[in-house]
Amino acid sequence: MTNPAPVEDIPIGGETIRLGQFLKFAGLFDSGGDVKEAIIDGYVLVNGEVDRRRGRQLQLGDVVSHEGREVRVCR
């Protein structure tokens, strides 16, 4: 049995960032179109739950998941 990949910390410049921006900033997607499609289709999790709001404000400590990769918003 393999262990899941560790959560990767992604530092941002402020206290909050929008979900769509963060997905591109963290390198999970190359284009805004891919981000939009993945969020609408429910392939992105925020803190373990599907969130279909591209403009959702993420806070420090939030964990975003897509296709087995987890990234955490940090300072």
Backbone bond lengths (Angstrom), bond angles and torsions (degrees), N, CA, C in turn:
res aa  C-N    CA-C-N  psi(-1)  N-CA   C-N-CA  omega(-1)  CA-C   N-CA-C  phi
1 M - - - 1.453 - - 1.523 109.41 -
2 T 1.328 116.97 129.99 1.456 120.82 -179.61 1.519 110.40 -95.45
3 N 1.310 114.76 148.16 1.461 120.04 177.35 1.520 109.13 -80.61
4 P 1.342 117.08 145.35 1.465 118.89 176.82 1.522 110.24 -65.05
5 A 1.321 115.48 155.36 1.457 120.27 178.65 1.522 109.76 -62.28
6 P 1.323 117.30 143.97 1.470 118.98 179.17 1.521 111.16 -68.10
7 V 1.318 115.22 157.83 1.460 120.76 176.29 1.522 107.94 -72.54
8 E 1.324 115.80 131.36 1.464 121.63 -179.53 1.528 109.19 -95.88
9 D 1.318 116.95 126.80 1.465 121.33 177.72 1.522 110.00 -81.13
10 I 1.333 116.17 130.09 1.464 122.87 178.62 1.530 107.73 -119.18
11 P 1.336 117.62 106.59 1.466 119.59 179.95 1.523 111.77 -73.41
12 I 1.333 114.89 137.81 1.464 121.00 176.06 1.530 108.08 -116.15
13 G 1.312 116.68 165.51 1.459 121.04 -175.18 1.508 115.50 -77.74
14 G 1.340 117.48 -21.81 1.463 119.43 -176.40 1.512 111.96 -128.74
15 E 1.323 115.87 -151.77 1.464 121.81 -178.45 1.526 112.28 -91.59
16 T 1.344 116.49 -27.70 1.465 120.40 -177.02 1.526 109.85 -137.12
17 I 1.338 114.40 162.35 1.462 121.92 175.10 1.523 106.88 -155.36
18 R 1.308 117.46 147.10 1.465 120.42 178.70 1.525 109.99 -74.77
19 L 1.325 115.95 147.42 1.453 122.32 -177.12 1.528 111.65 -54.02
20 G 1.326 117.51 -49.94 1.459 120.51 -178.88 1.518 112.73 -59.53
21 Q 1.317 116.65 -42.03 1.463 121.30 178.80 1.525 110.49 -65.04
22 F 1.328 115.70 -42.64 1.462 120.42 -177.38 1.521 111.79 -64.79
23 L 1.321 117.70 -38.96 1.463 120.60 -179.68 1.529 111.09 -61.60
24 K 1.315 117.27 -39.90 1.466 120.47 177.02 1.524 110.60 -72.92
25 F 1.323 117.07 -43.67 1.467 122.27 -178.81 1.528 111.06 -59.93
26 A 1.335 116.62 -38.62 1.462 122.09 -178.72 1.528 112.36 -78.48
27 G 1.330 117.42 -7.53 1.452 120.79 178.34 1.515 115.14 83.31
28 L 1.334 117.06 15.03 1.461 119.46 178.46 1.522 111.82 -76.89
29 F 1.323 116.87 -24.26 1.467 122.40 179.47 1.523 109.11 -139.61
30 D 1.329 115.34 152.79 1.460 120.65 179.18 1.521 112.97 -93.42
31 S 1.345 116.87 -28.48 1.460 119.07 -175.13 1.522 111.67 -131.29
32 G 1.327 114.35 155.22 1.456 120.18 176.88 1.513 112.11 -63.95
33 G 1.326 117.19 -32.20 1.460 120.90 177.91 1.516 111.93 -64.22
34 D 1.342 116.31 -41.26 1.470 120.53 177.64 1.529 110.76 -65.31
35 V 1.330 115.91 -39.82 1.467 120.86 178.00 1.525 109.73 -60.37
36 K 1.324 115.98 -50.91 1.462 121.06 -177.73 1.522 111.23 -57.45
37 E 1.332 116.71 -46.67 1.464 121.42 -178.25 1.532 111.63 -63.51
38 A 1.323 116.88 -44.94 1.466 120.61 -178.92 1.528 111.57 -64.14
39 I 1.330 117.02 -40.83 1.463 120.78 179.77 1.529 109.96 -66.56
40 I 1.335 117.25 -48.11 1.463 121.03 -179.14 1.525 111.31 -60.61
41 D 1.345 116.65 -38.73 1.465 121.11 -178.49 1.528 113.04 -78.24
42 G 1.335 117.69 -4.30 1.464 121.16 175.74 1.516 114.79 82.31
43 Y 1.339 117.16 23.81 1.466 120.95 -178.93 1.524 113.78 -91.01
44 V 1.325 116.79 0.19 1.459 121.33 -179.16 1.525 109.00 -113.99
45 L 1.332 116.10 130.77 1.461 121.66 177.80 1.524 109.24 -110.90
46 V 1.318 115.47 141.21 1.462 121.87 172.78 1.519 106.22 -120.19
47 N 1.322 115.45 118.03 1.473 121.54 -177.40 1.526 111.19 53.07
48 G 1.339 116.06 40.52 1.461 121.84 174.62 1.513 116.05 84.24
49 E 1.327 118.18 1.56 1.461 121.33 -178.89 1.528 110.84 -125.88
50 V 1.333 116.06 142.93 1.464 120.85 176.98 1.525 108.92 -62.77
51 D 1.319 115.56 133.82 1.463 120.64 175.66 1.520 107.58 -134.11
52 R 1.313 116.73 118.67 1.461 121.58 -175.93 1.532 112.89 -98.78
53 R 1.337 116.96 20.23 1.471 121.30 179.58 1.521 109.98 -104.67
54 R 1.316 116.23 103.82 1.463 121.32 -179.21 1.528 111.17 -61.53
55 G 1.328 117.01 -31.40 1.458 121.50 -178.88 1.514 114.29 -89.10
56 R 1.312 118.31 7.68 1.466 120.78 179.86 1.528 109.75 -56.96
57 Q 1.314 115.76 134.82 1.456 121.17 178.14 1.521 109.26 -82.87
58 L 1.318 116.51 115.71 1.458 120.90 175.38 1.519 109.08 -85.25
59 Q 1.317 115.12 146.14 1.458 121.63 178.75 1.529 108.93 -109.69
60 L 1.323 116.65 163.60 1.457 120.65 174.66 1.529 108.83 -56.09
61 G 1.321 116.80 133.19 1.460 122.05 179.08 1.518 114.13 96.97
62 D 1.342 118.61 -15.46 1.464 120.69 177.57 1.527 109.61 -64.99
63 V 1.334 116.16 142.13 1.465 122.17 178.98 1.526 108.41 -112.98
64 V 1.331 115.75 126.39 1.458 122.81 -179.40 1.532 107.91 -111.46
65 S 1.345 116.22 133.26 1.465 121.28 -177.39 1.523 110.51 -124.17
66 H 1.339 114.14 142.85 1.466 121.18 173.75 1.520 107.85 -155.30
67 E 1.343 115.76 123.99 1.466 122.77 177.02 1.528 113.14 48.75
68 G 1.337 116.57 46.84 1.460 120.86 175.21 1.502 115.84 84.04
69 R 1.312 118.53 -6.40 1.473 121.22 177.37 1.517 109.17 -100.67
70 E 1.323 115.87 132.23 1.463 120.82 179.46 1.519 109.67 -119.71
71 V 1.332 114.88 131.97 1.459 121.09 178.18 1.527 108.85 -128.85
72 R 1.331 115.27 142.57 1.467 120.82 -177.09 1.518 109.75 -115.99
73 V 1.318 115.75 136.23 1.457 122.26 176.25 1.534 107.95 -73.43
74 C 1.319 116.82 123.77 1.471 118.92 177.68 1.521 109.56 -140.26
75 R 1.323 116.24 171.55 1.469 123.16 -178.44 1.508 109.51 -83.10
